[in-house]
Amino acid sequence: MKITKVYTRTGDKGTTSLVGGVRIKKSSVRLEAYGTVDELSAHLGMLVAMMPDSADRDSIVRIQNNLFNVCTHLATDQSQTPLYPSAHLAEGEVDFLEKEVDRMMALLPERQGFVLPGGTMAAAQAHVARTVCRRAERRIASLAEEAQVGDDIQKYINRLSDYLFVLAKIINFNSGKAEILWQNACK
Protein backbone atom coordinates (compact mmCIF):
# COMPACT_ATOMS: atom_id res chain seq x y z
CA MET A 1 0.00 0.00 0.00
CA LYS A 2 1.49 3.32 -1.06
CA ILE A 3 1.16 6.21 1.38
CA THR A 4 0.49 9.38 -0.59
CA LYS A 5 -0.24 11.75 2.28
CA VAL A 6 0.59 11.45 5.96
CA TYR A 7 -1.83 14.05 7.32
CA THR A 8 -5.50 14.15 6.37
CA ARG A 9 -6.90 16.61 8.93
CA THR A 10 -9.89 14.29 9.38
CA GLY A 11 -8.90 13.50 12.98
CA ASP A 12 -8.53 17.08 14.13
CA LYS A 13 -11.82 16.96 16.05
CA GLY A 14 -11.07 13.80 18.02
CA THR A 15 -12.36 11.10 15.69
CA THR A 16 -10.70 8.54 13.47
CA SER A 17 -11.74 6.03 10.82
CA LEU A 18 -11.89 2.31 11.35
CA VAL A 19 -11.35 -0.24 8.61
CA GLY A 20 -14.34 0.25 6.34
CA GLY A 21 -14.62 3.99 7.00
CA VAL A 22 -16.75 4.02 10.17
CA ARG A 23 -15.72 7.00 12.32
CA ILE A 24 -15.28 6.67 16.08
CA LYS A 25 -14.01 8.82 18.93
CA LYS A 26 -10.29 8.57 19.59
CA SER A 27 -11.17 7.90 23.23
CA SER A 28 -13.03 4.66 22.39
CA VAL A 29 -12.13 1.33 23.94
CA ARG A 30 -11.55 -0.03 20.41
CA LEU A 31 -8.96 2.60 19.60
CA GLU A 32 -7.33 2.11 23.01
CA ALA A 33 -7.05 -1.63 22.28
CA TYR A 34 -5.41 -1.41 18.87
CA GLY A 35 -3.38 1.66 19.85
CA THR A 36 -1.87 -0.32 22.71
CA VAL A 37 -1.03 -3.17 20.33
CA ASP A 38 0.65 -0.61 18.06
CA GLU A 39 2.62 0.69 21.07
CA LEU A 40 3.66 -2.90 21.82
CA SER A 41 4.95 -3.30 18.27
CA ALA A 42 7.00 -0.11 18.66
CA HIS A 43 8.55 -1.48 21.87
CA LEU A 44 9.34 -4.71 20.05
CA GLY A 45 11.02 -2.63 17.32
CA MET A 46 13.23 -1.10 20.02
CA LEU A 47 14.03 -4.60 21.27
CA VAL A 48 14.98 -5.77 17.76
CA ALA A 49 17.31 -2.78 17.45
CA MET A 50 19.04 -3.85 20.68
CA MET A 51 19.53 -7.49 19.74
CA PRO A 52 22.29 -9.02 17.67
CA ASP A 53 21.26 -11.15 14.71
CA SER A 54 19.59 -14.23 16.09
CA ALA A 55 16.63 -16.53 15.66
CA ASP A 56 14.97 -14.61 18.52
CA ARG A 57 15.30 -11.39 16.54
CA ASP A 58 13.64 -13.05 13.53
CA SER A 59 10.86 -14.31 15.80
CA ILE A 60 10.21 -10.81 17.09
CA VAL A 61 9.90 -9.44 13.54
CA ARG A 62 7.45 -12.28 12.82
CA ILE A 63 5.49 -11.23 15.91
CA GLN A 64 5.46 -7.58 14.77
CA ASN A 65 3.96 -8.68 11.46
CA ASN A 66 1.31 -10.64 13.36
CA LEU A 67 0.56 -7.58 15.48
CA PHE A 68 -0.35 -5.68 12.30
CA ASN A 69 -2.95 -8.39 11.66
CA VAL A 70 -4.17 -8.06 15.25
CA CYS A 71 -4.51 -4.28 14.81
CA THR A 72 -6.47 -4.76 11.59
CA HIS A 73 -8.78 -7.17 13.41
CA LEU A 74 -9.30 -4.76 16.31
CA ALA A 75 -9.77 -1.77 13.97
CA THR A 76 -12.68 -3.51 12.26
CA ASP A 77 -16.17 -3.15 13.70
CA GLN A 78 -17.45 -6.52 12.54
CA SER A 79 -21.06 -5.47 13.09
CA GLN A 80 -20.60 -3.02 10.19
CA THR A 81 -17.62 -4.25 8.15
CA PRO A 82 -16.48 -7.78 7.30
CA LEU A 83 -12.95 -8.71 8.35
CA TYR A 84 -10.26 -8.45 5.70
CA PRO A 85 -8.21 -11.62 5.19
CA SER A 86 -5.26 -9.72 6.71
CA ALA A 87 -7.21 -9.38 9.96
CA HIS A 88 -6.68 -13.06 10.73
CA LEU A 89 -3.64 -14.67 12.29
CA ALA A 90 -2.14 -17.45 10.23
CA GLU A 91 -2.85 -20.95 11.44
CA GLY A 92 -0.35 -22.06 14.09
CA GLU A 93 0.86 -18.69 15.39
CA VAL A 94 -0.27 -19.40 18.97
CA ASP A 95 1.44 -22.80 18.71
CA PHE A 96 4.59 -21.06 17.45
CA LEU A 97 4.72 -18.90 20.60
CA GLU A 98 4.13 -21.90 22.85
CA LYS A 99 6.91 -23.87 21.14
CA GLU A 100 9.28 -20.91 21.46
CA VAL A 101 8.49 -20.61 25.19
CA ASP A 102 9.10 -24.35 25.65
CA ARG A 103 12.36 -24.17 23.65
CA MET A 104 13.72 -21.29 25.71
CA MET A 105 12.57 -22.76 29.04
CA ALA A 106 14.46 -25.97 28.27
CA LEU A 107 17.68 -23.93 28.01
CA LEU A 108 17.23 -22.14 31.33
CA PRO A 109 18.31 -23.39 34.75
CA GLU A 110 15.40 -23.94 37.10
CA ARG A 111 14.97 -20.94 39.38
CA GLN A 112 12.40 -20.22 42.03
CA GLY A 113 10.96 -16.82 42.86
CA PHE A 114 9.68 -13.70 41.18
CA VAL A 115 12.09 -11.86 38.90
CA LEU A 116 12.57 -8.10 39.03
CA PRO A 117 12.57 -6.63 35.51
CA GLY A 118 16.07 -5.69 34.41
CA GLY A 119 19.38 -7.23 33.51
CA THR A 120 20.72 -6.29 30.11
CA MET A 121 19.21 -3.42 28.15
CA ALA A 122 17.56 -5.89 25.76
CA ALA A 123 16.11 -7.99 28.60
CA ALA A 124 14.80 -4.86 30.32
CA GLN A 125 13.19 -3.81 27.03
CA ALA A 126 11.61 -7.28 26.71
CA HIS A 127 10.10 -6.73 30.17
CA VAL A 128 8.76 -3.32 29.09
CA ALA A 129 7.21 -4.97 26.03
CA ARG A 130 5.75 -7.67 28.30
CA THR A 131 4.00 -5.12 30.49
CA VAL A 132 2.64 -3.24 27.46
CA CYS A 133 1.45 -6.61 26.12
CA ARG A 134 -0.42 -7.26 29.38
CA ARG A 135 -2.04 -3.83 29.09
CA ALA A 136 -3.01 -4.61 25.49
CA GLU A 137 -4.55 -7.84 26.73
CA ARG A 138 -6.65 -5.93 29.28
CA ARG A 139 -7.75 -3.41 26.63
CA ILE A 140 -8.69 -6.22 24.23
CA ALA A 141 -10.66 -7.96 27.00
CA SER A 142 -12.56 -4.69 27.59
CA LEU A 143 -13.31 -4.40 23.87
CA ALA A 144 -14.47 -8.04 23.78
CA GLU A 145 -17.12 -7.17 26.40
CA GLU A 146 -18.85 -4.88 23.90
CA ALA A 147 -17.75 -6.03 20.43
CA GLN A 148 -16.73 -9.15 18.56
CA VAL A 149 -13.07 -10.07 19.01
CA GLY A 150 -11.67 -13.37 17.79
CA ASP A 151 -10.61 -15.92 20.38
CA ASP A 152 -7.35 -16.40 18.48
CA ILE A 153 -6.53 -12.72 18.99
CA GLN A 154 -6.97 -12.96 22.75
CA LYS A 155 -5.02 -16.23 22.97
CA TYR A 156 -2.18 -14.82 20.88
CA ILE A 157 -1.75 -11.72 23.05
CA ASN A 158 -1.90 -13.84 26.21
CA ARG A 159 0.80 -16.22 24.95
CA LEU A 160 2.87 -13.30 23.68
CA SER A 161 3.26 -11.89 27.19
CA ASP A 162 4.48 -15.31 28.35
CA TYR A 163 6.91 -15.42 25.43
CA LEU A 164 8.27 -11.96 26.29
CA PHE A 165 8.79 -12.94 29.93
CA VAL A 166 10.81 -16.02 28.96
CA LEU A 167 12.63 -14.07 26.23
CA ALA A 168 13.85 -11.58 28.87
CA LYS A 169 15.10 -14.51 30.95
CA ILE A 170 16.94 -16.12 28.02
CA ILE A 171 18.50 -12.82 26.95
CA ASN A 172 19.93 -12.38 30.45
CA PHE A 173 21.02 -16.02 30.62
CA ASN A 174 22.78 -15.88 27.25
CA SER A 175 24.53 -12.68 28.31
CA GLY A 176 25.70 -14.18 31.59
CA LYS A 177 23.65 -11.62 33.51
CA ALA A 178 22.11 -12.93 36.71
CA GLU A 179 18.49 -12.08 37.30
CA ILE A 180 17.53 -10.27 40.47
CA LEU A 181 14.91 -12.10 42.48
CA TRP A 182 12.29 -10.24 44.46
CA GLN A 183 13.20 -10.17 48.11
CA ASN A 184 9.93 -10.30 50.00
CA ALA A 185 10.39 -7.84 52.85
CA CYS A 186 7.44 -9.40 54.69
CA LYS A 187 9.27 -12.67 55.43
Helices and strands as residue ranges (DSSP letters): E 15-17, E 23-25, H 29-50, H 55-74, G 85-87, H 93-107, E 115-116, H 121-144, H 151-174, E 180-181
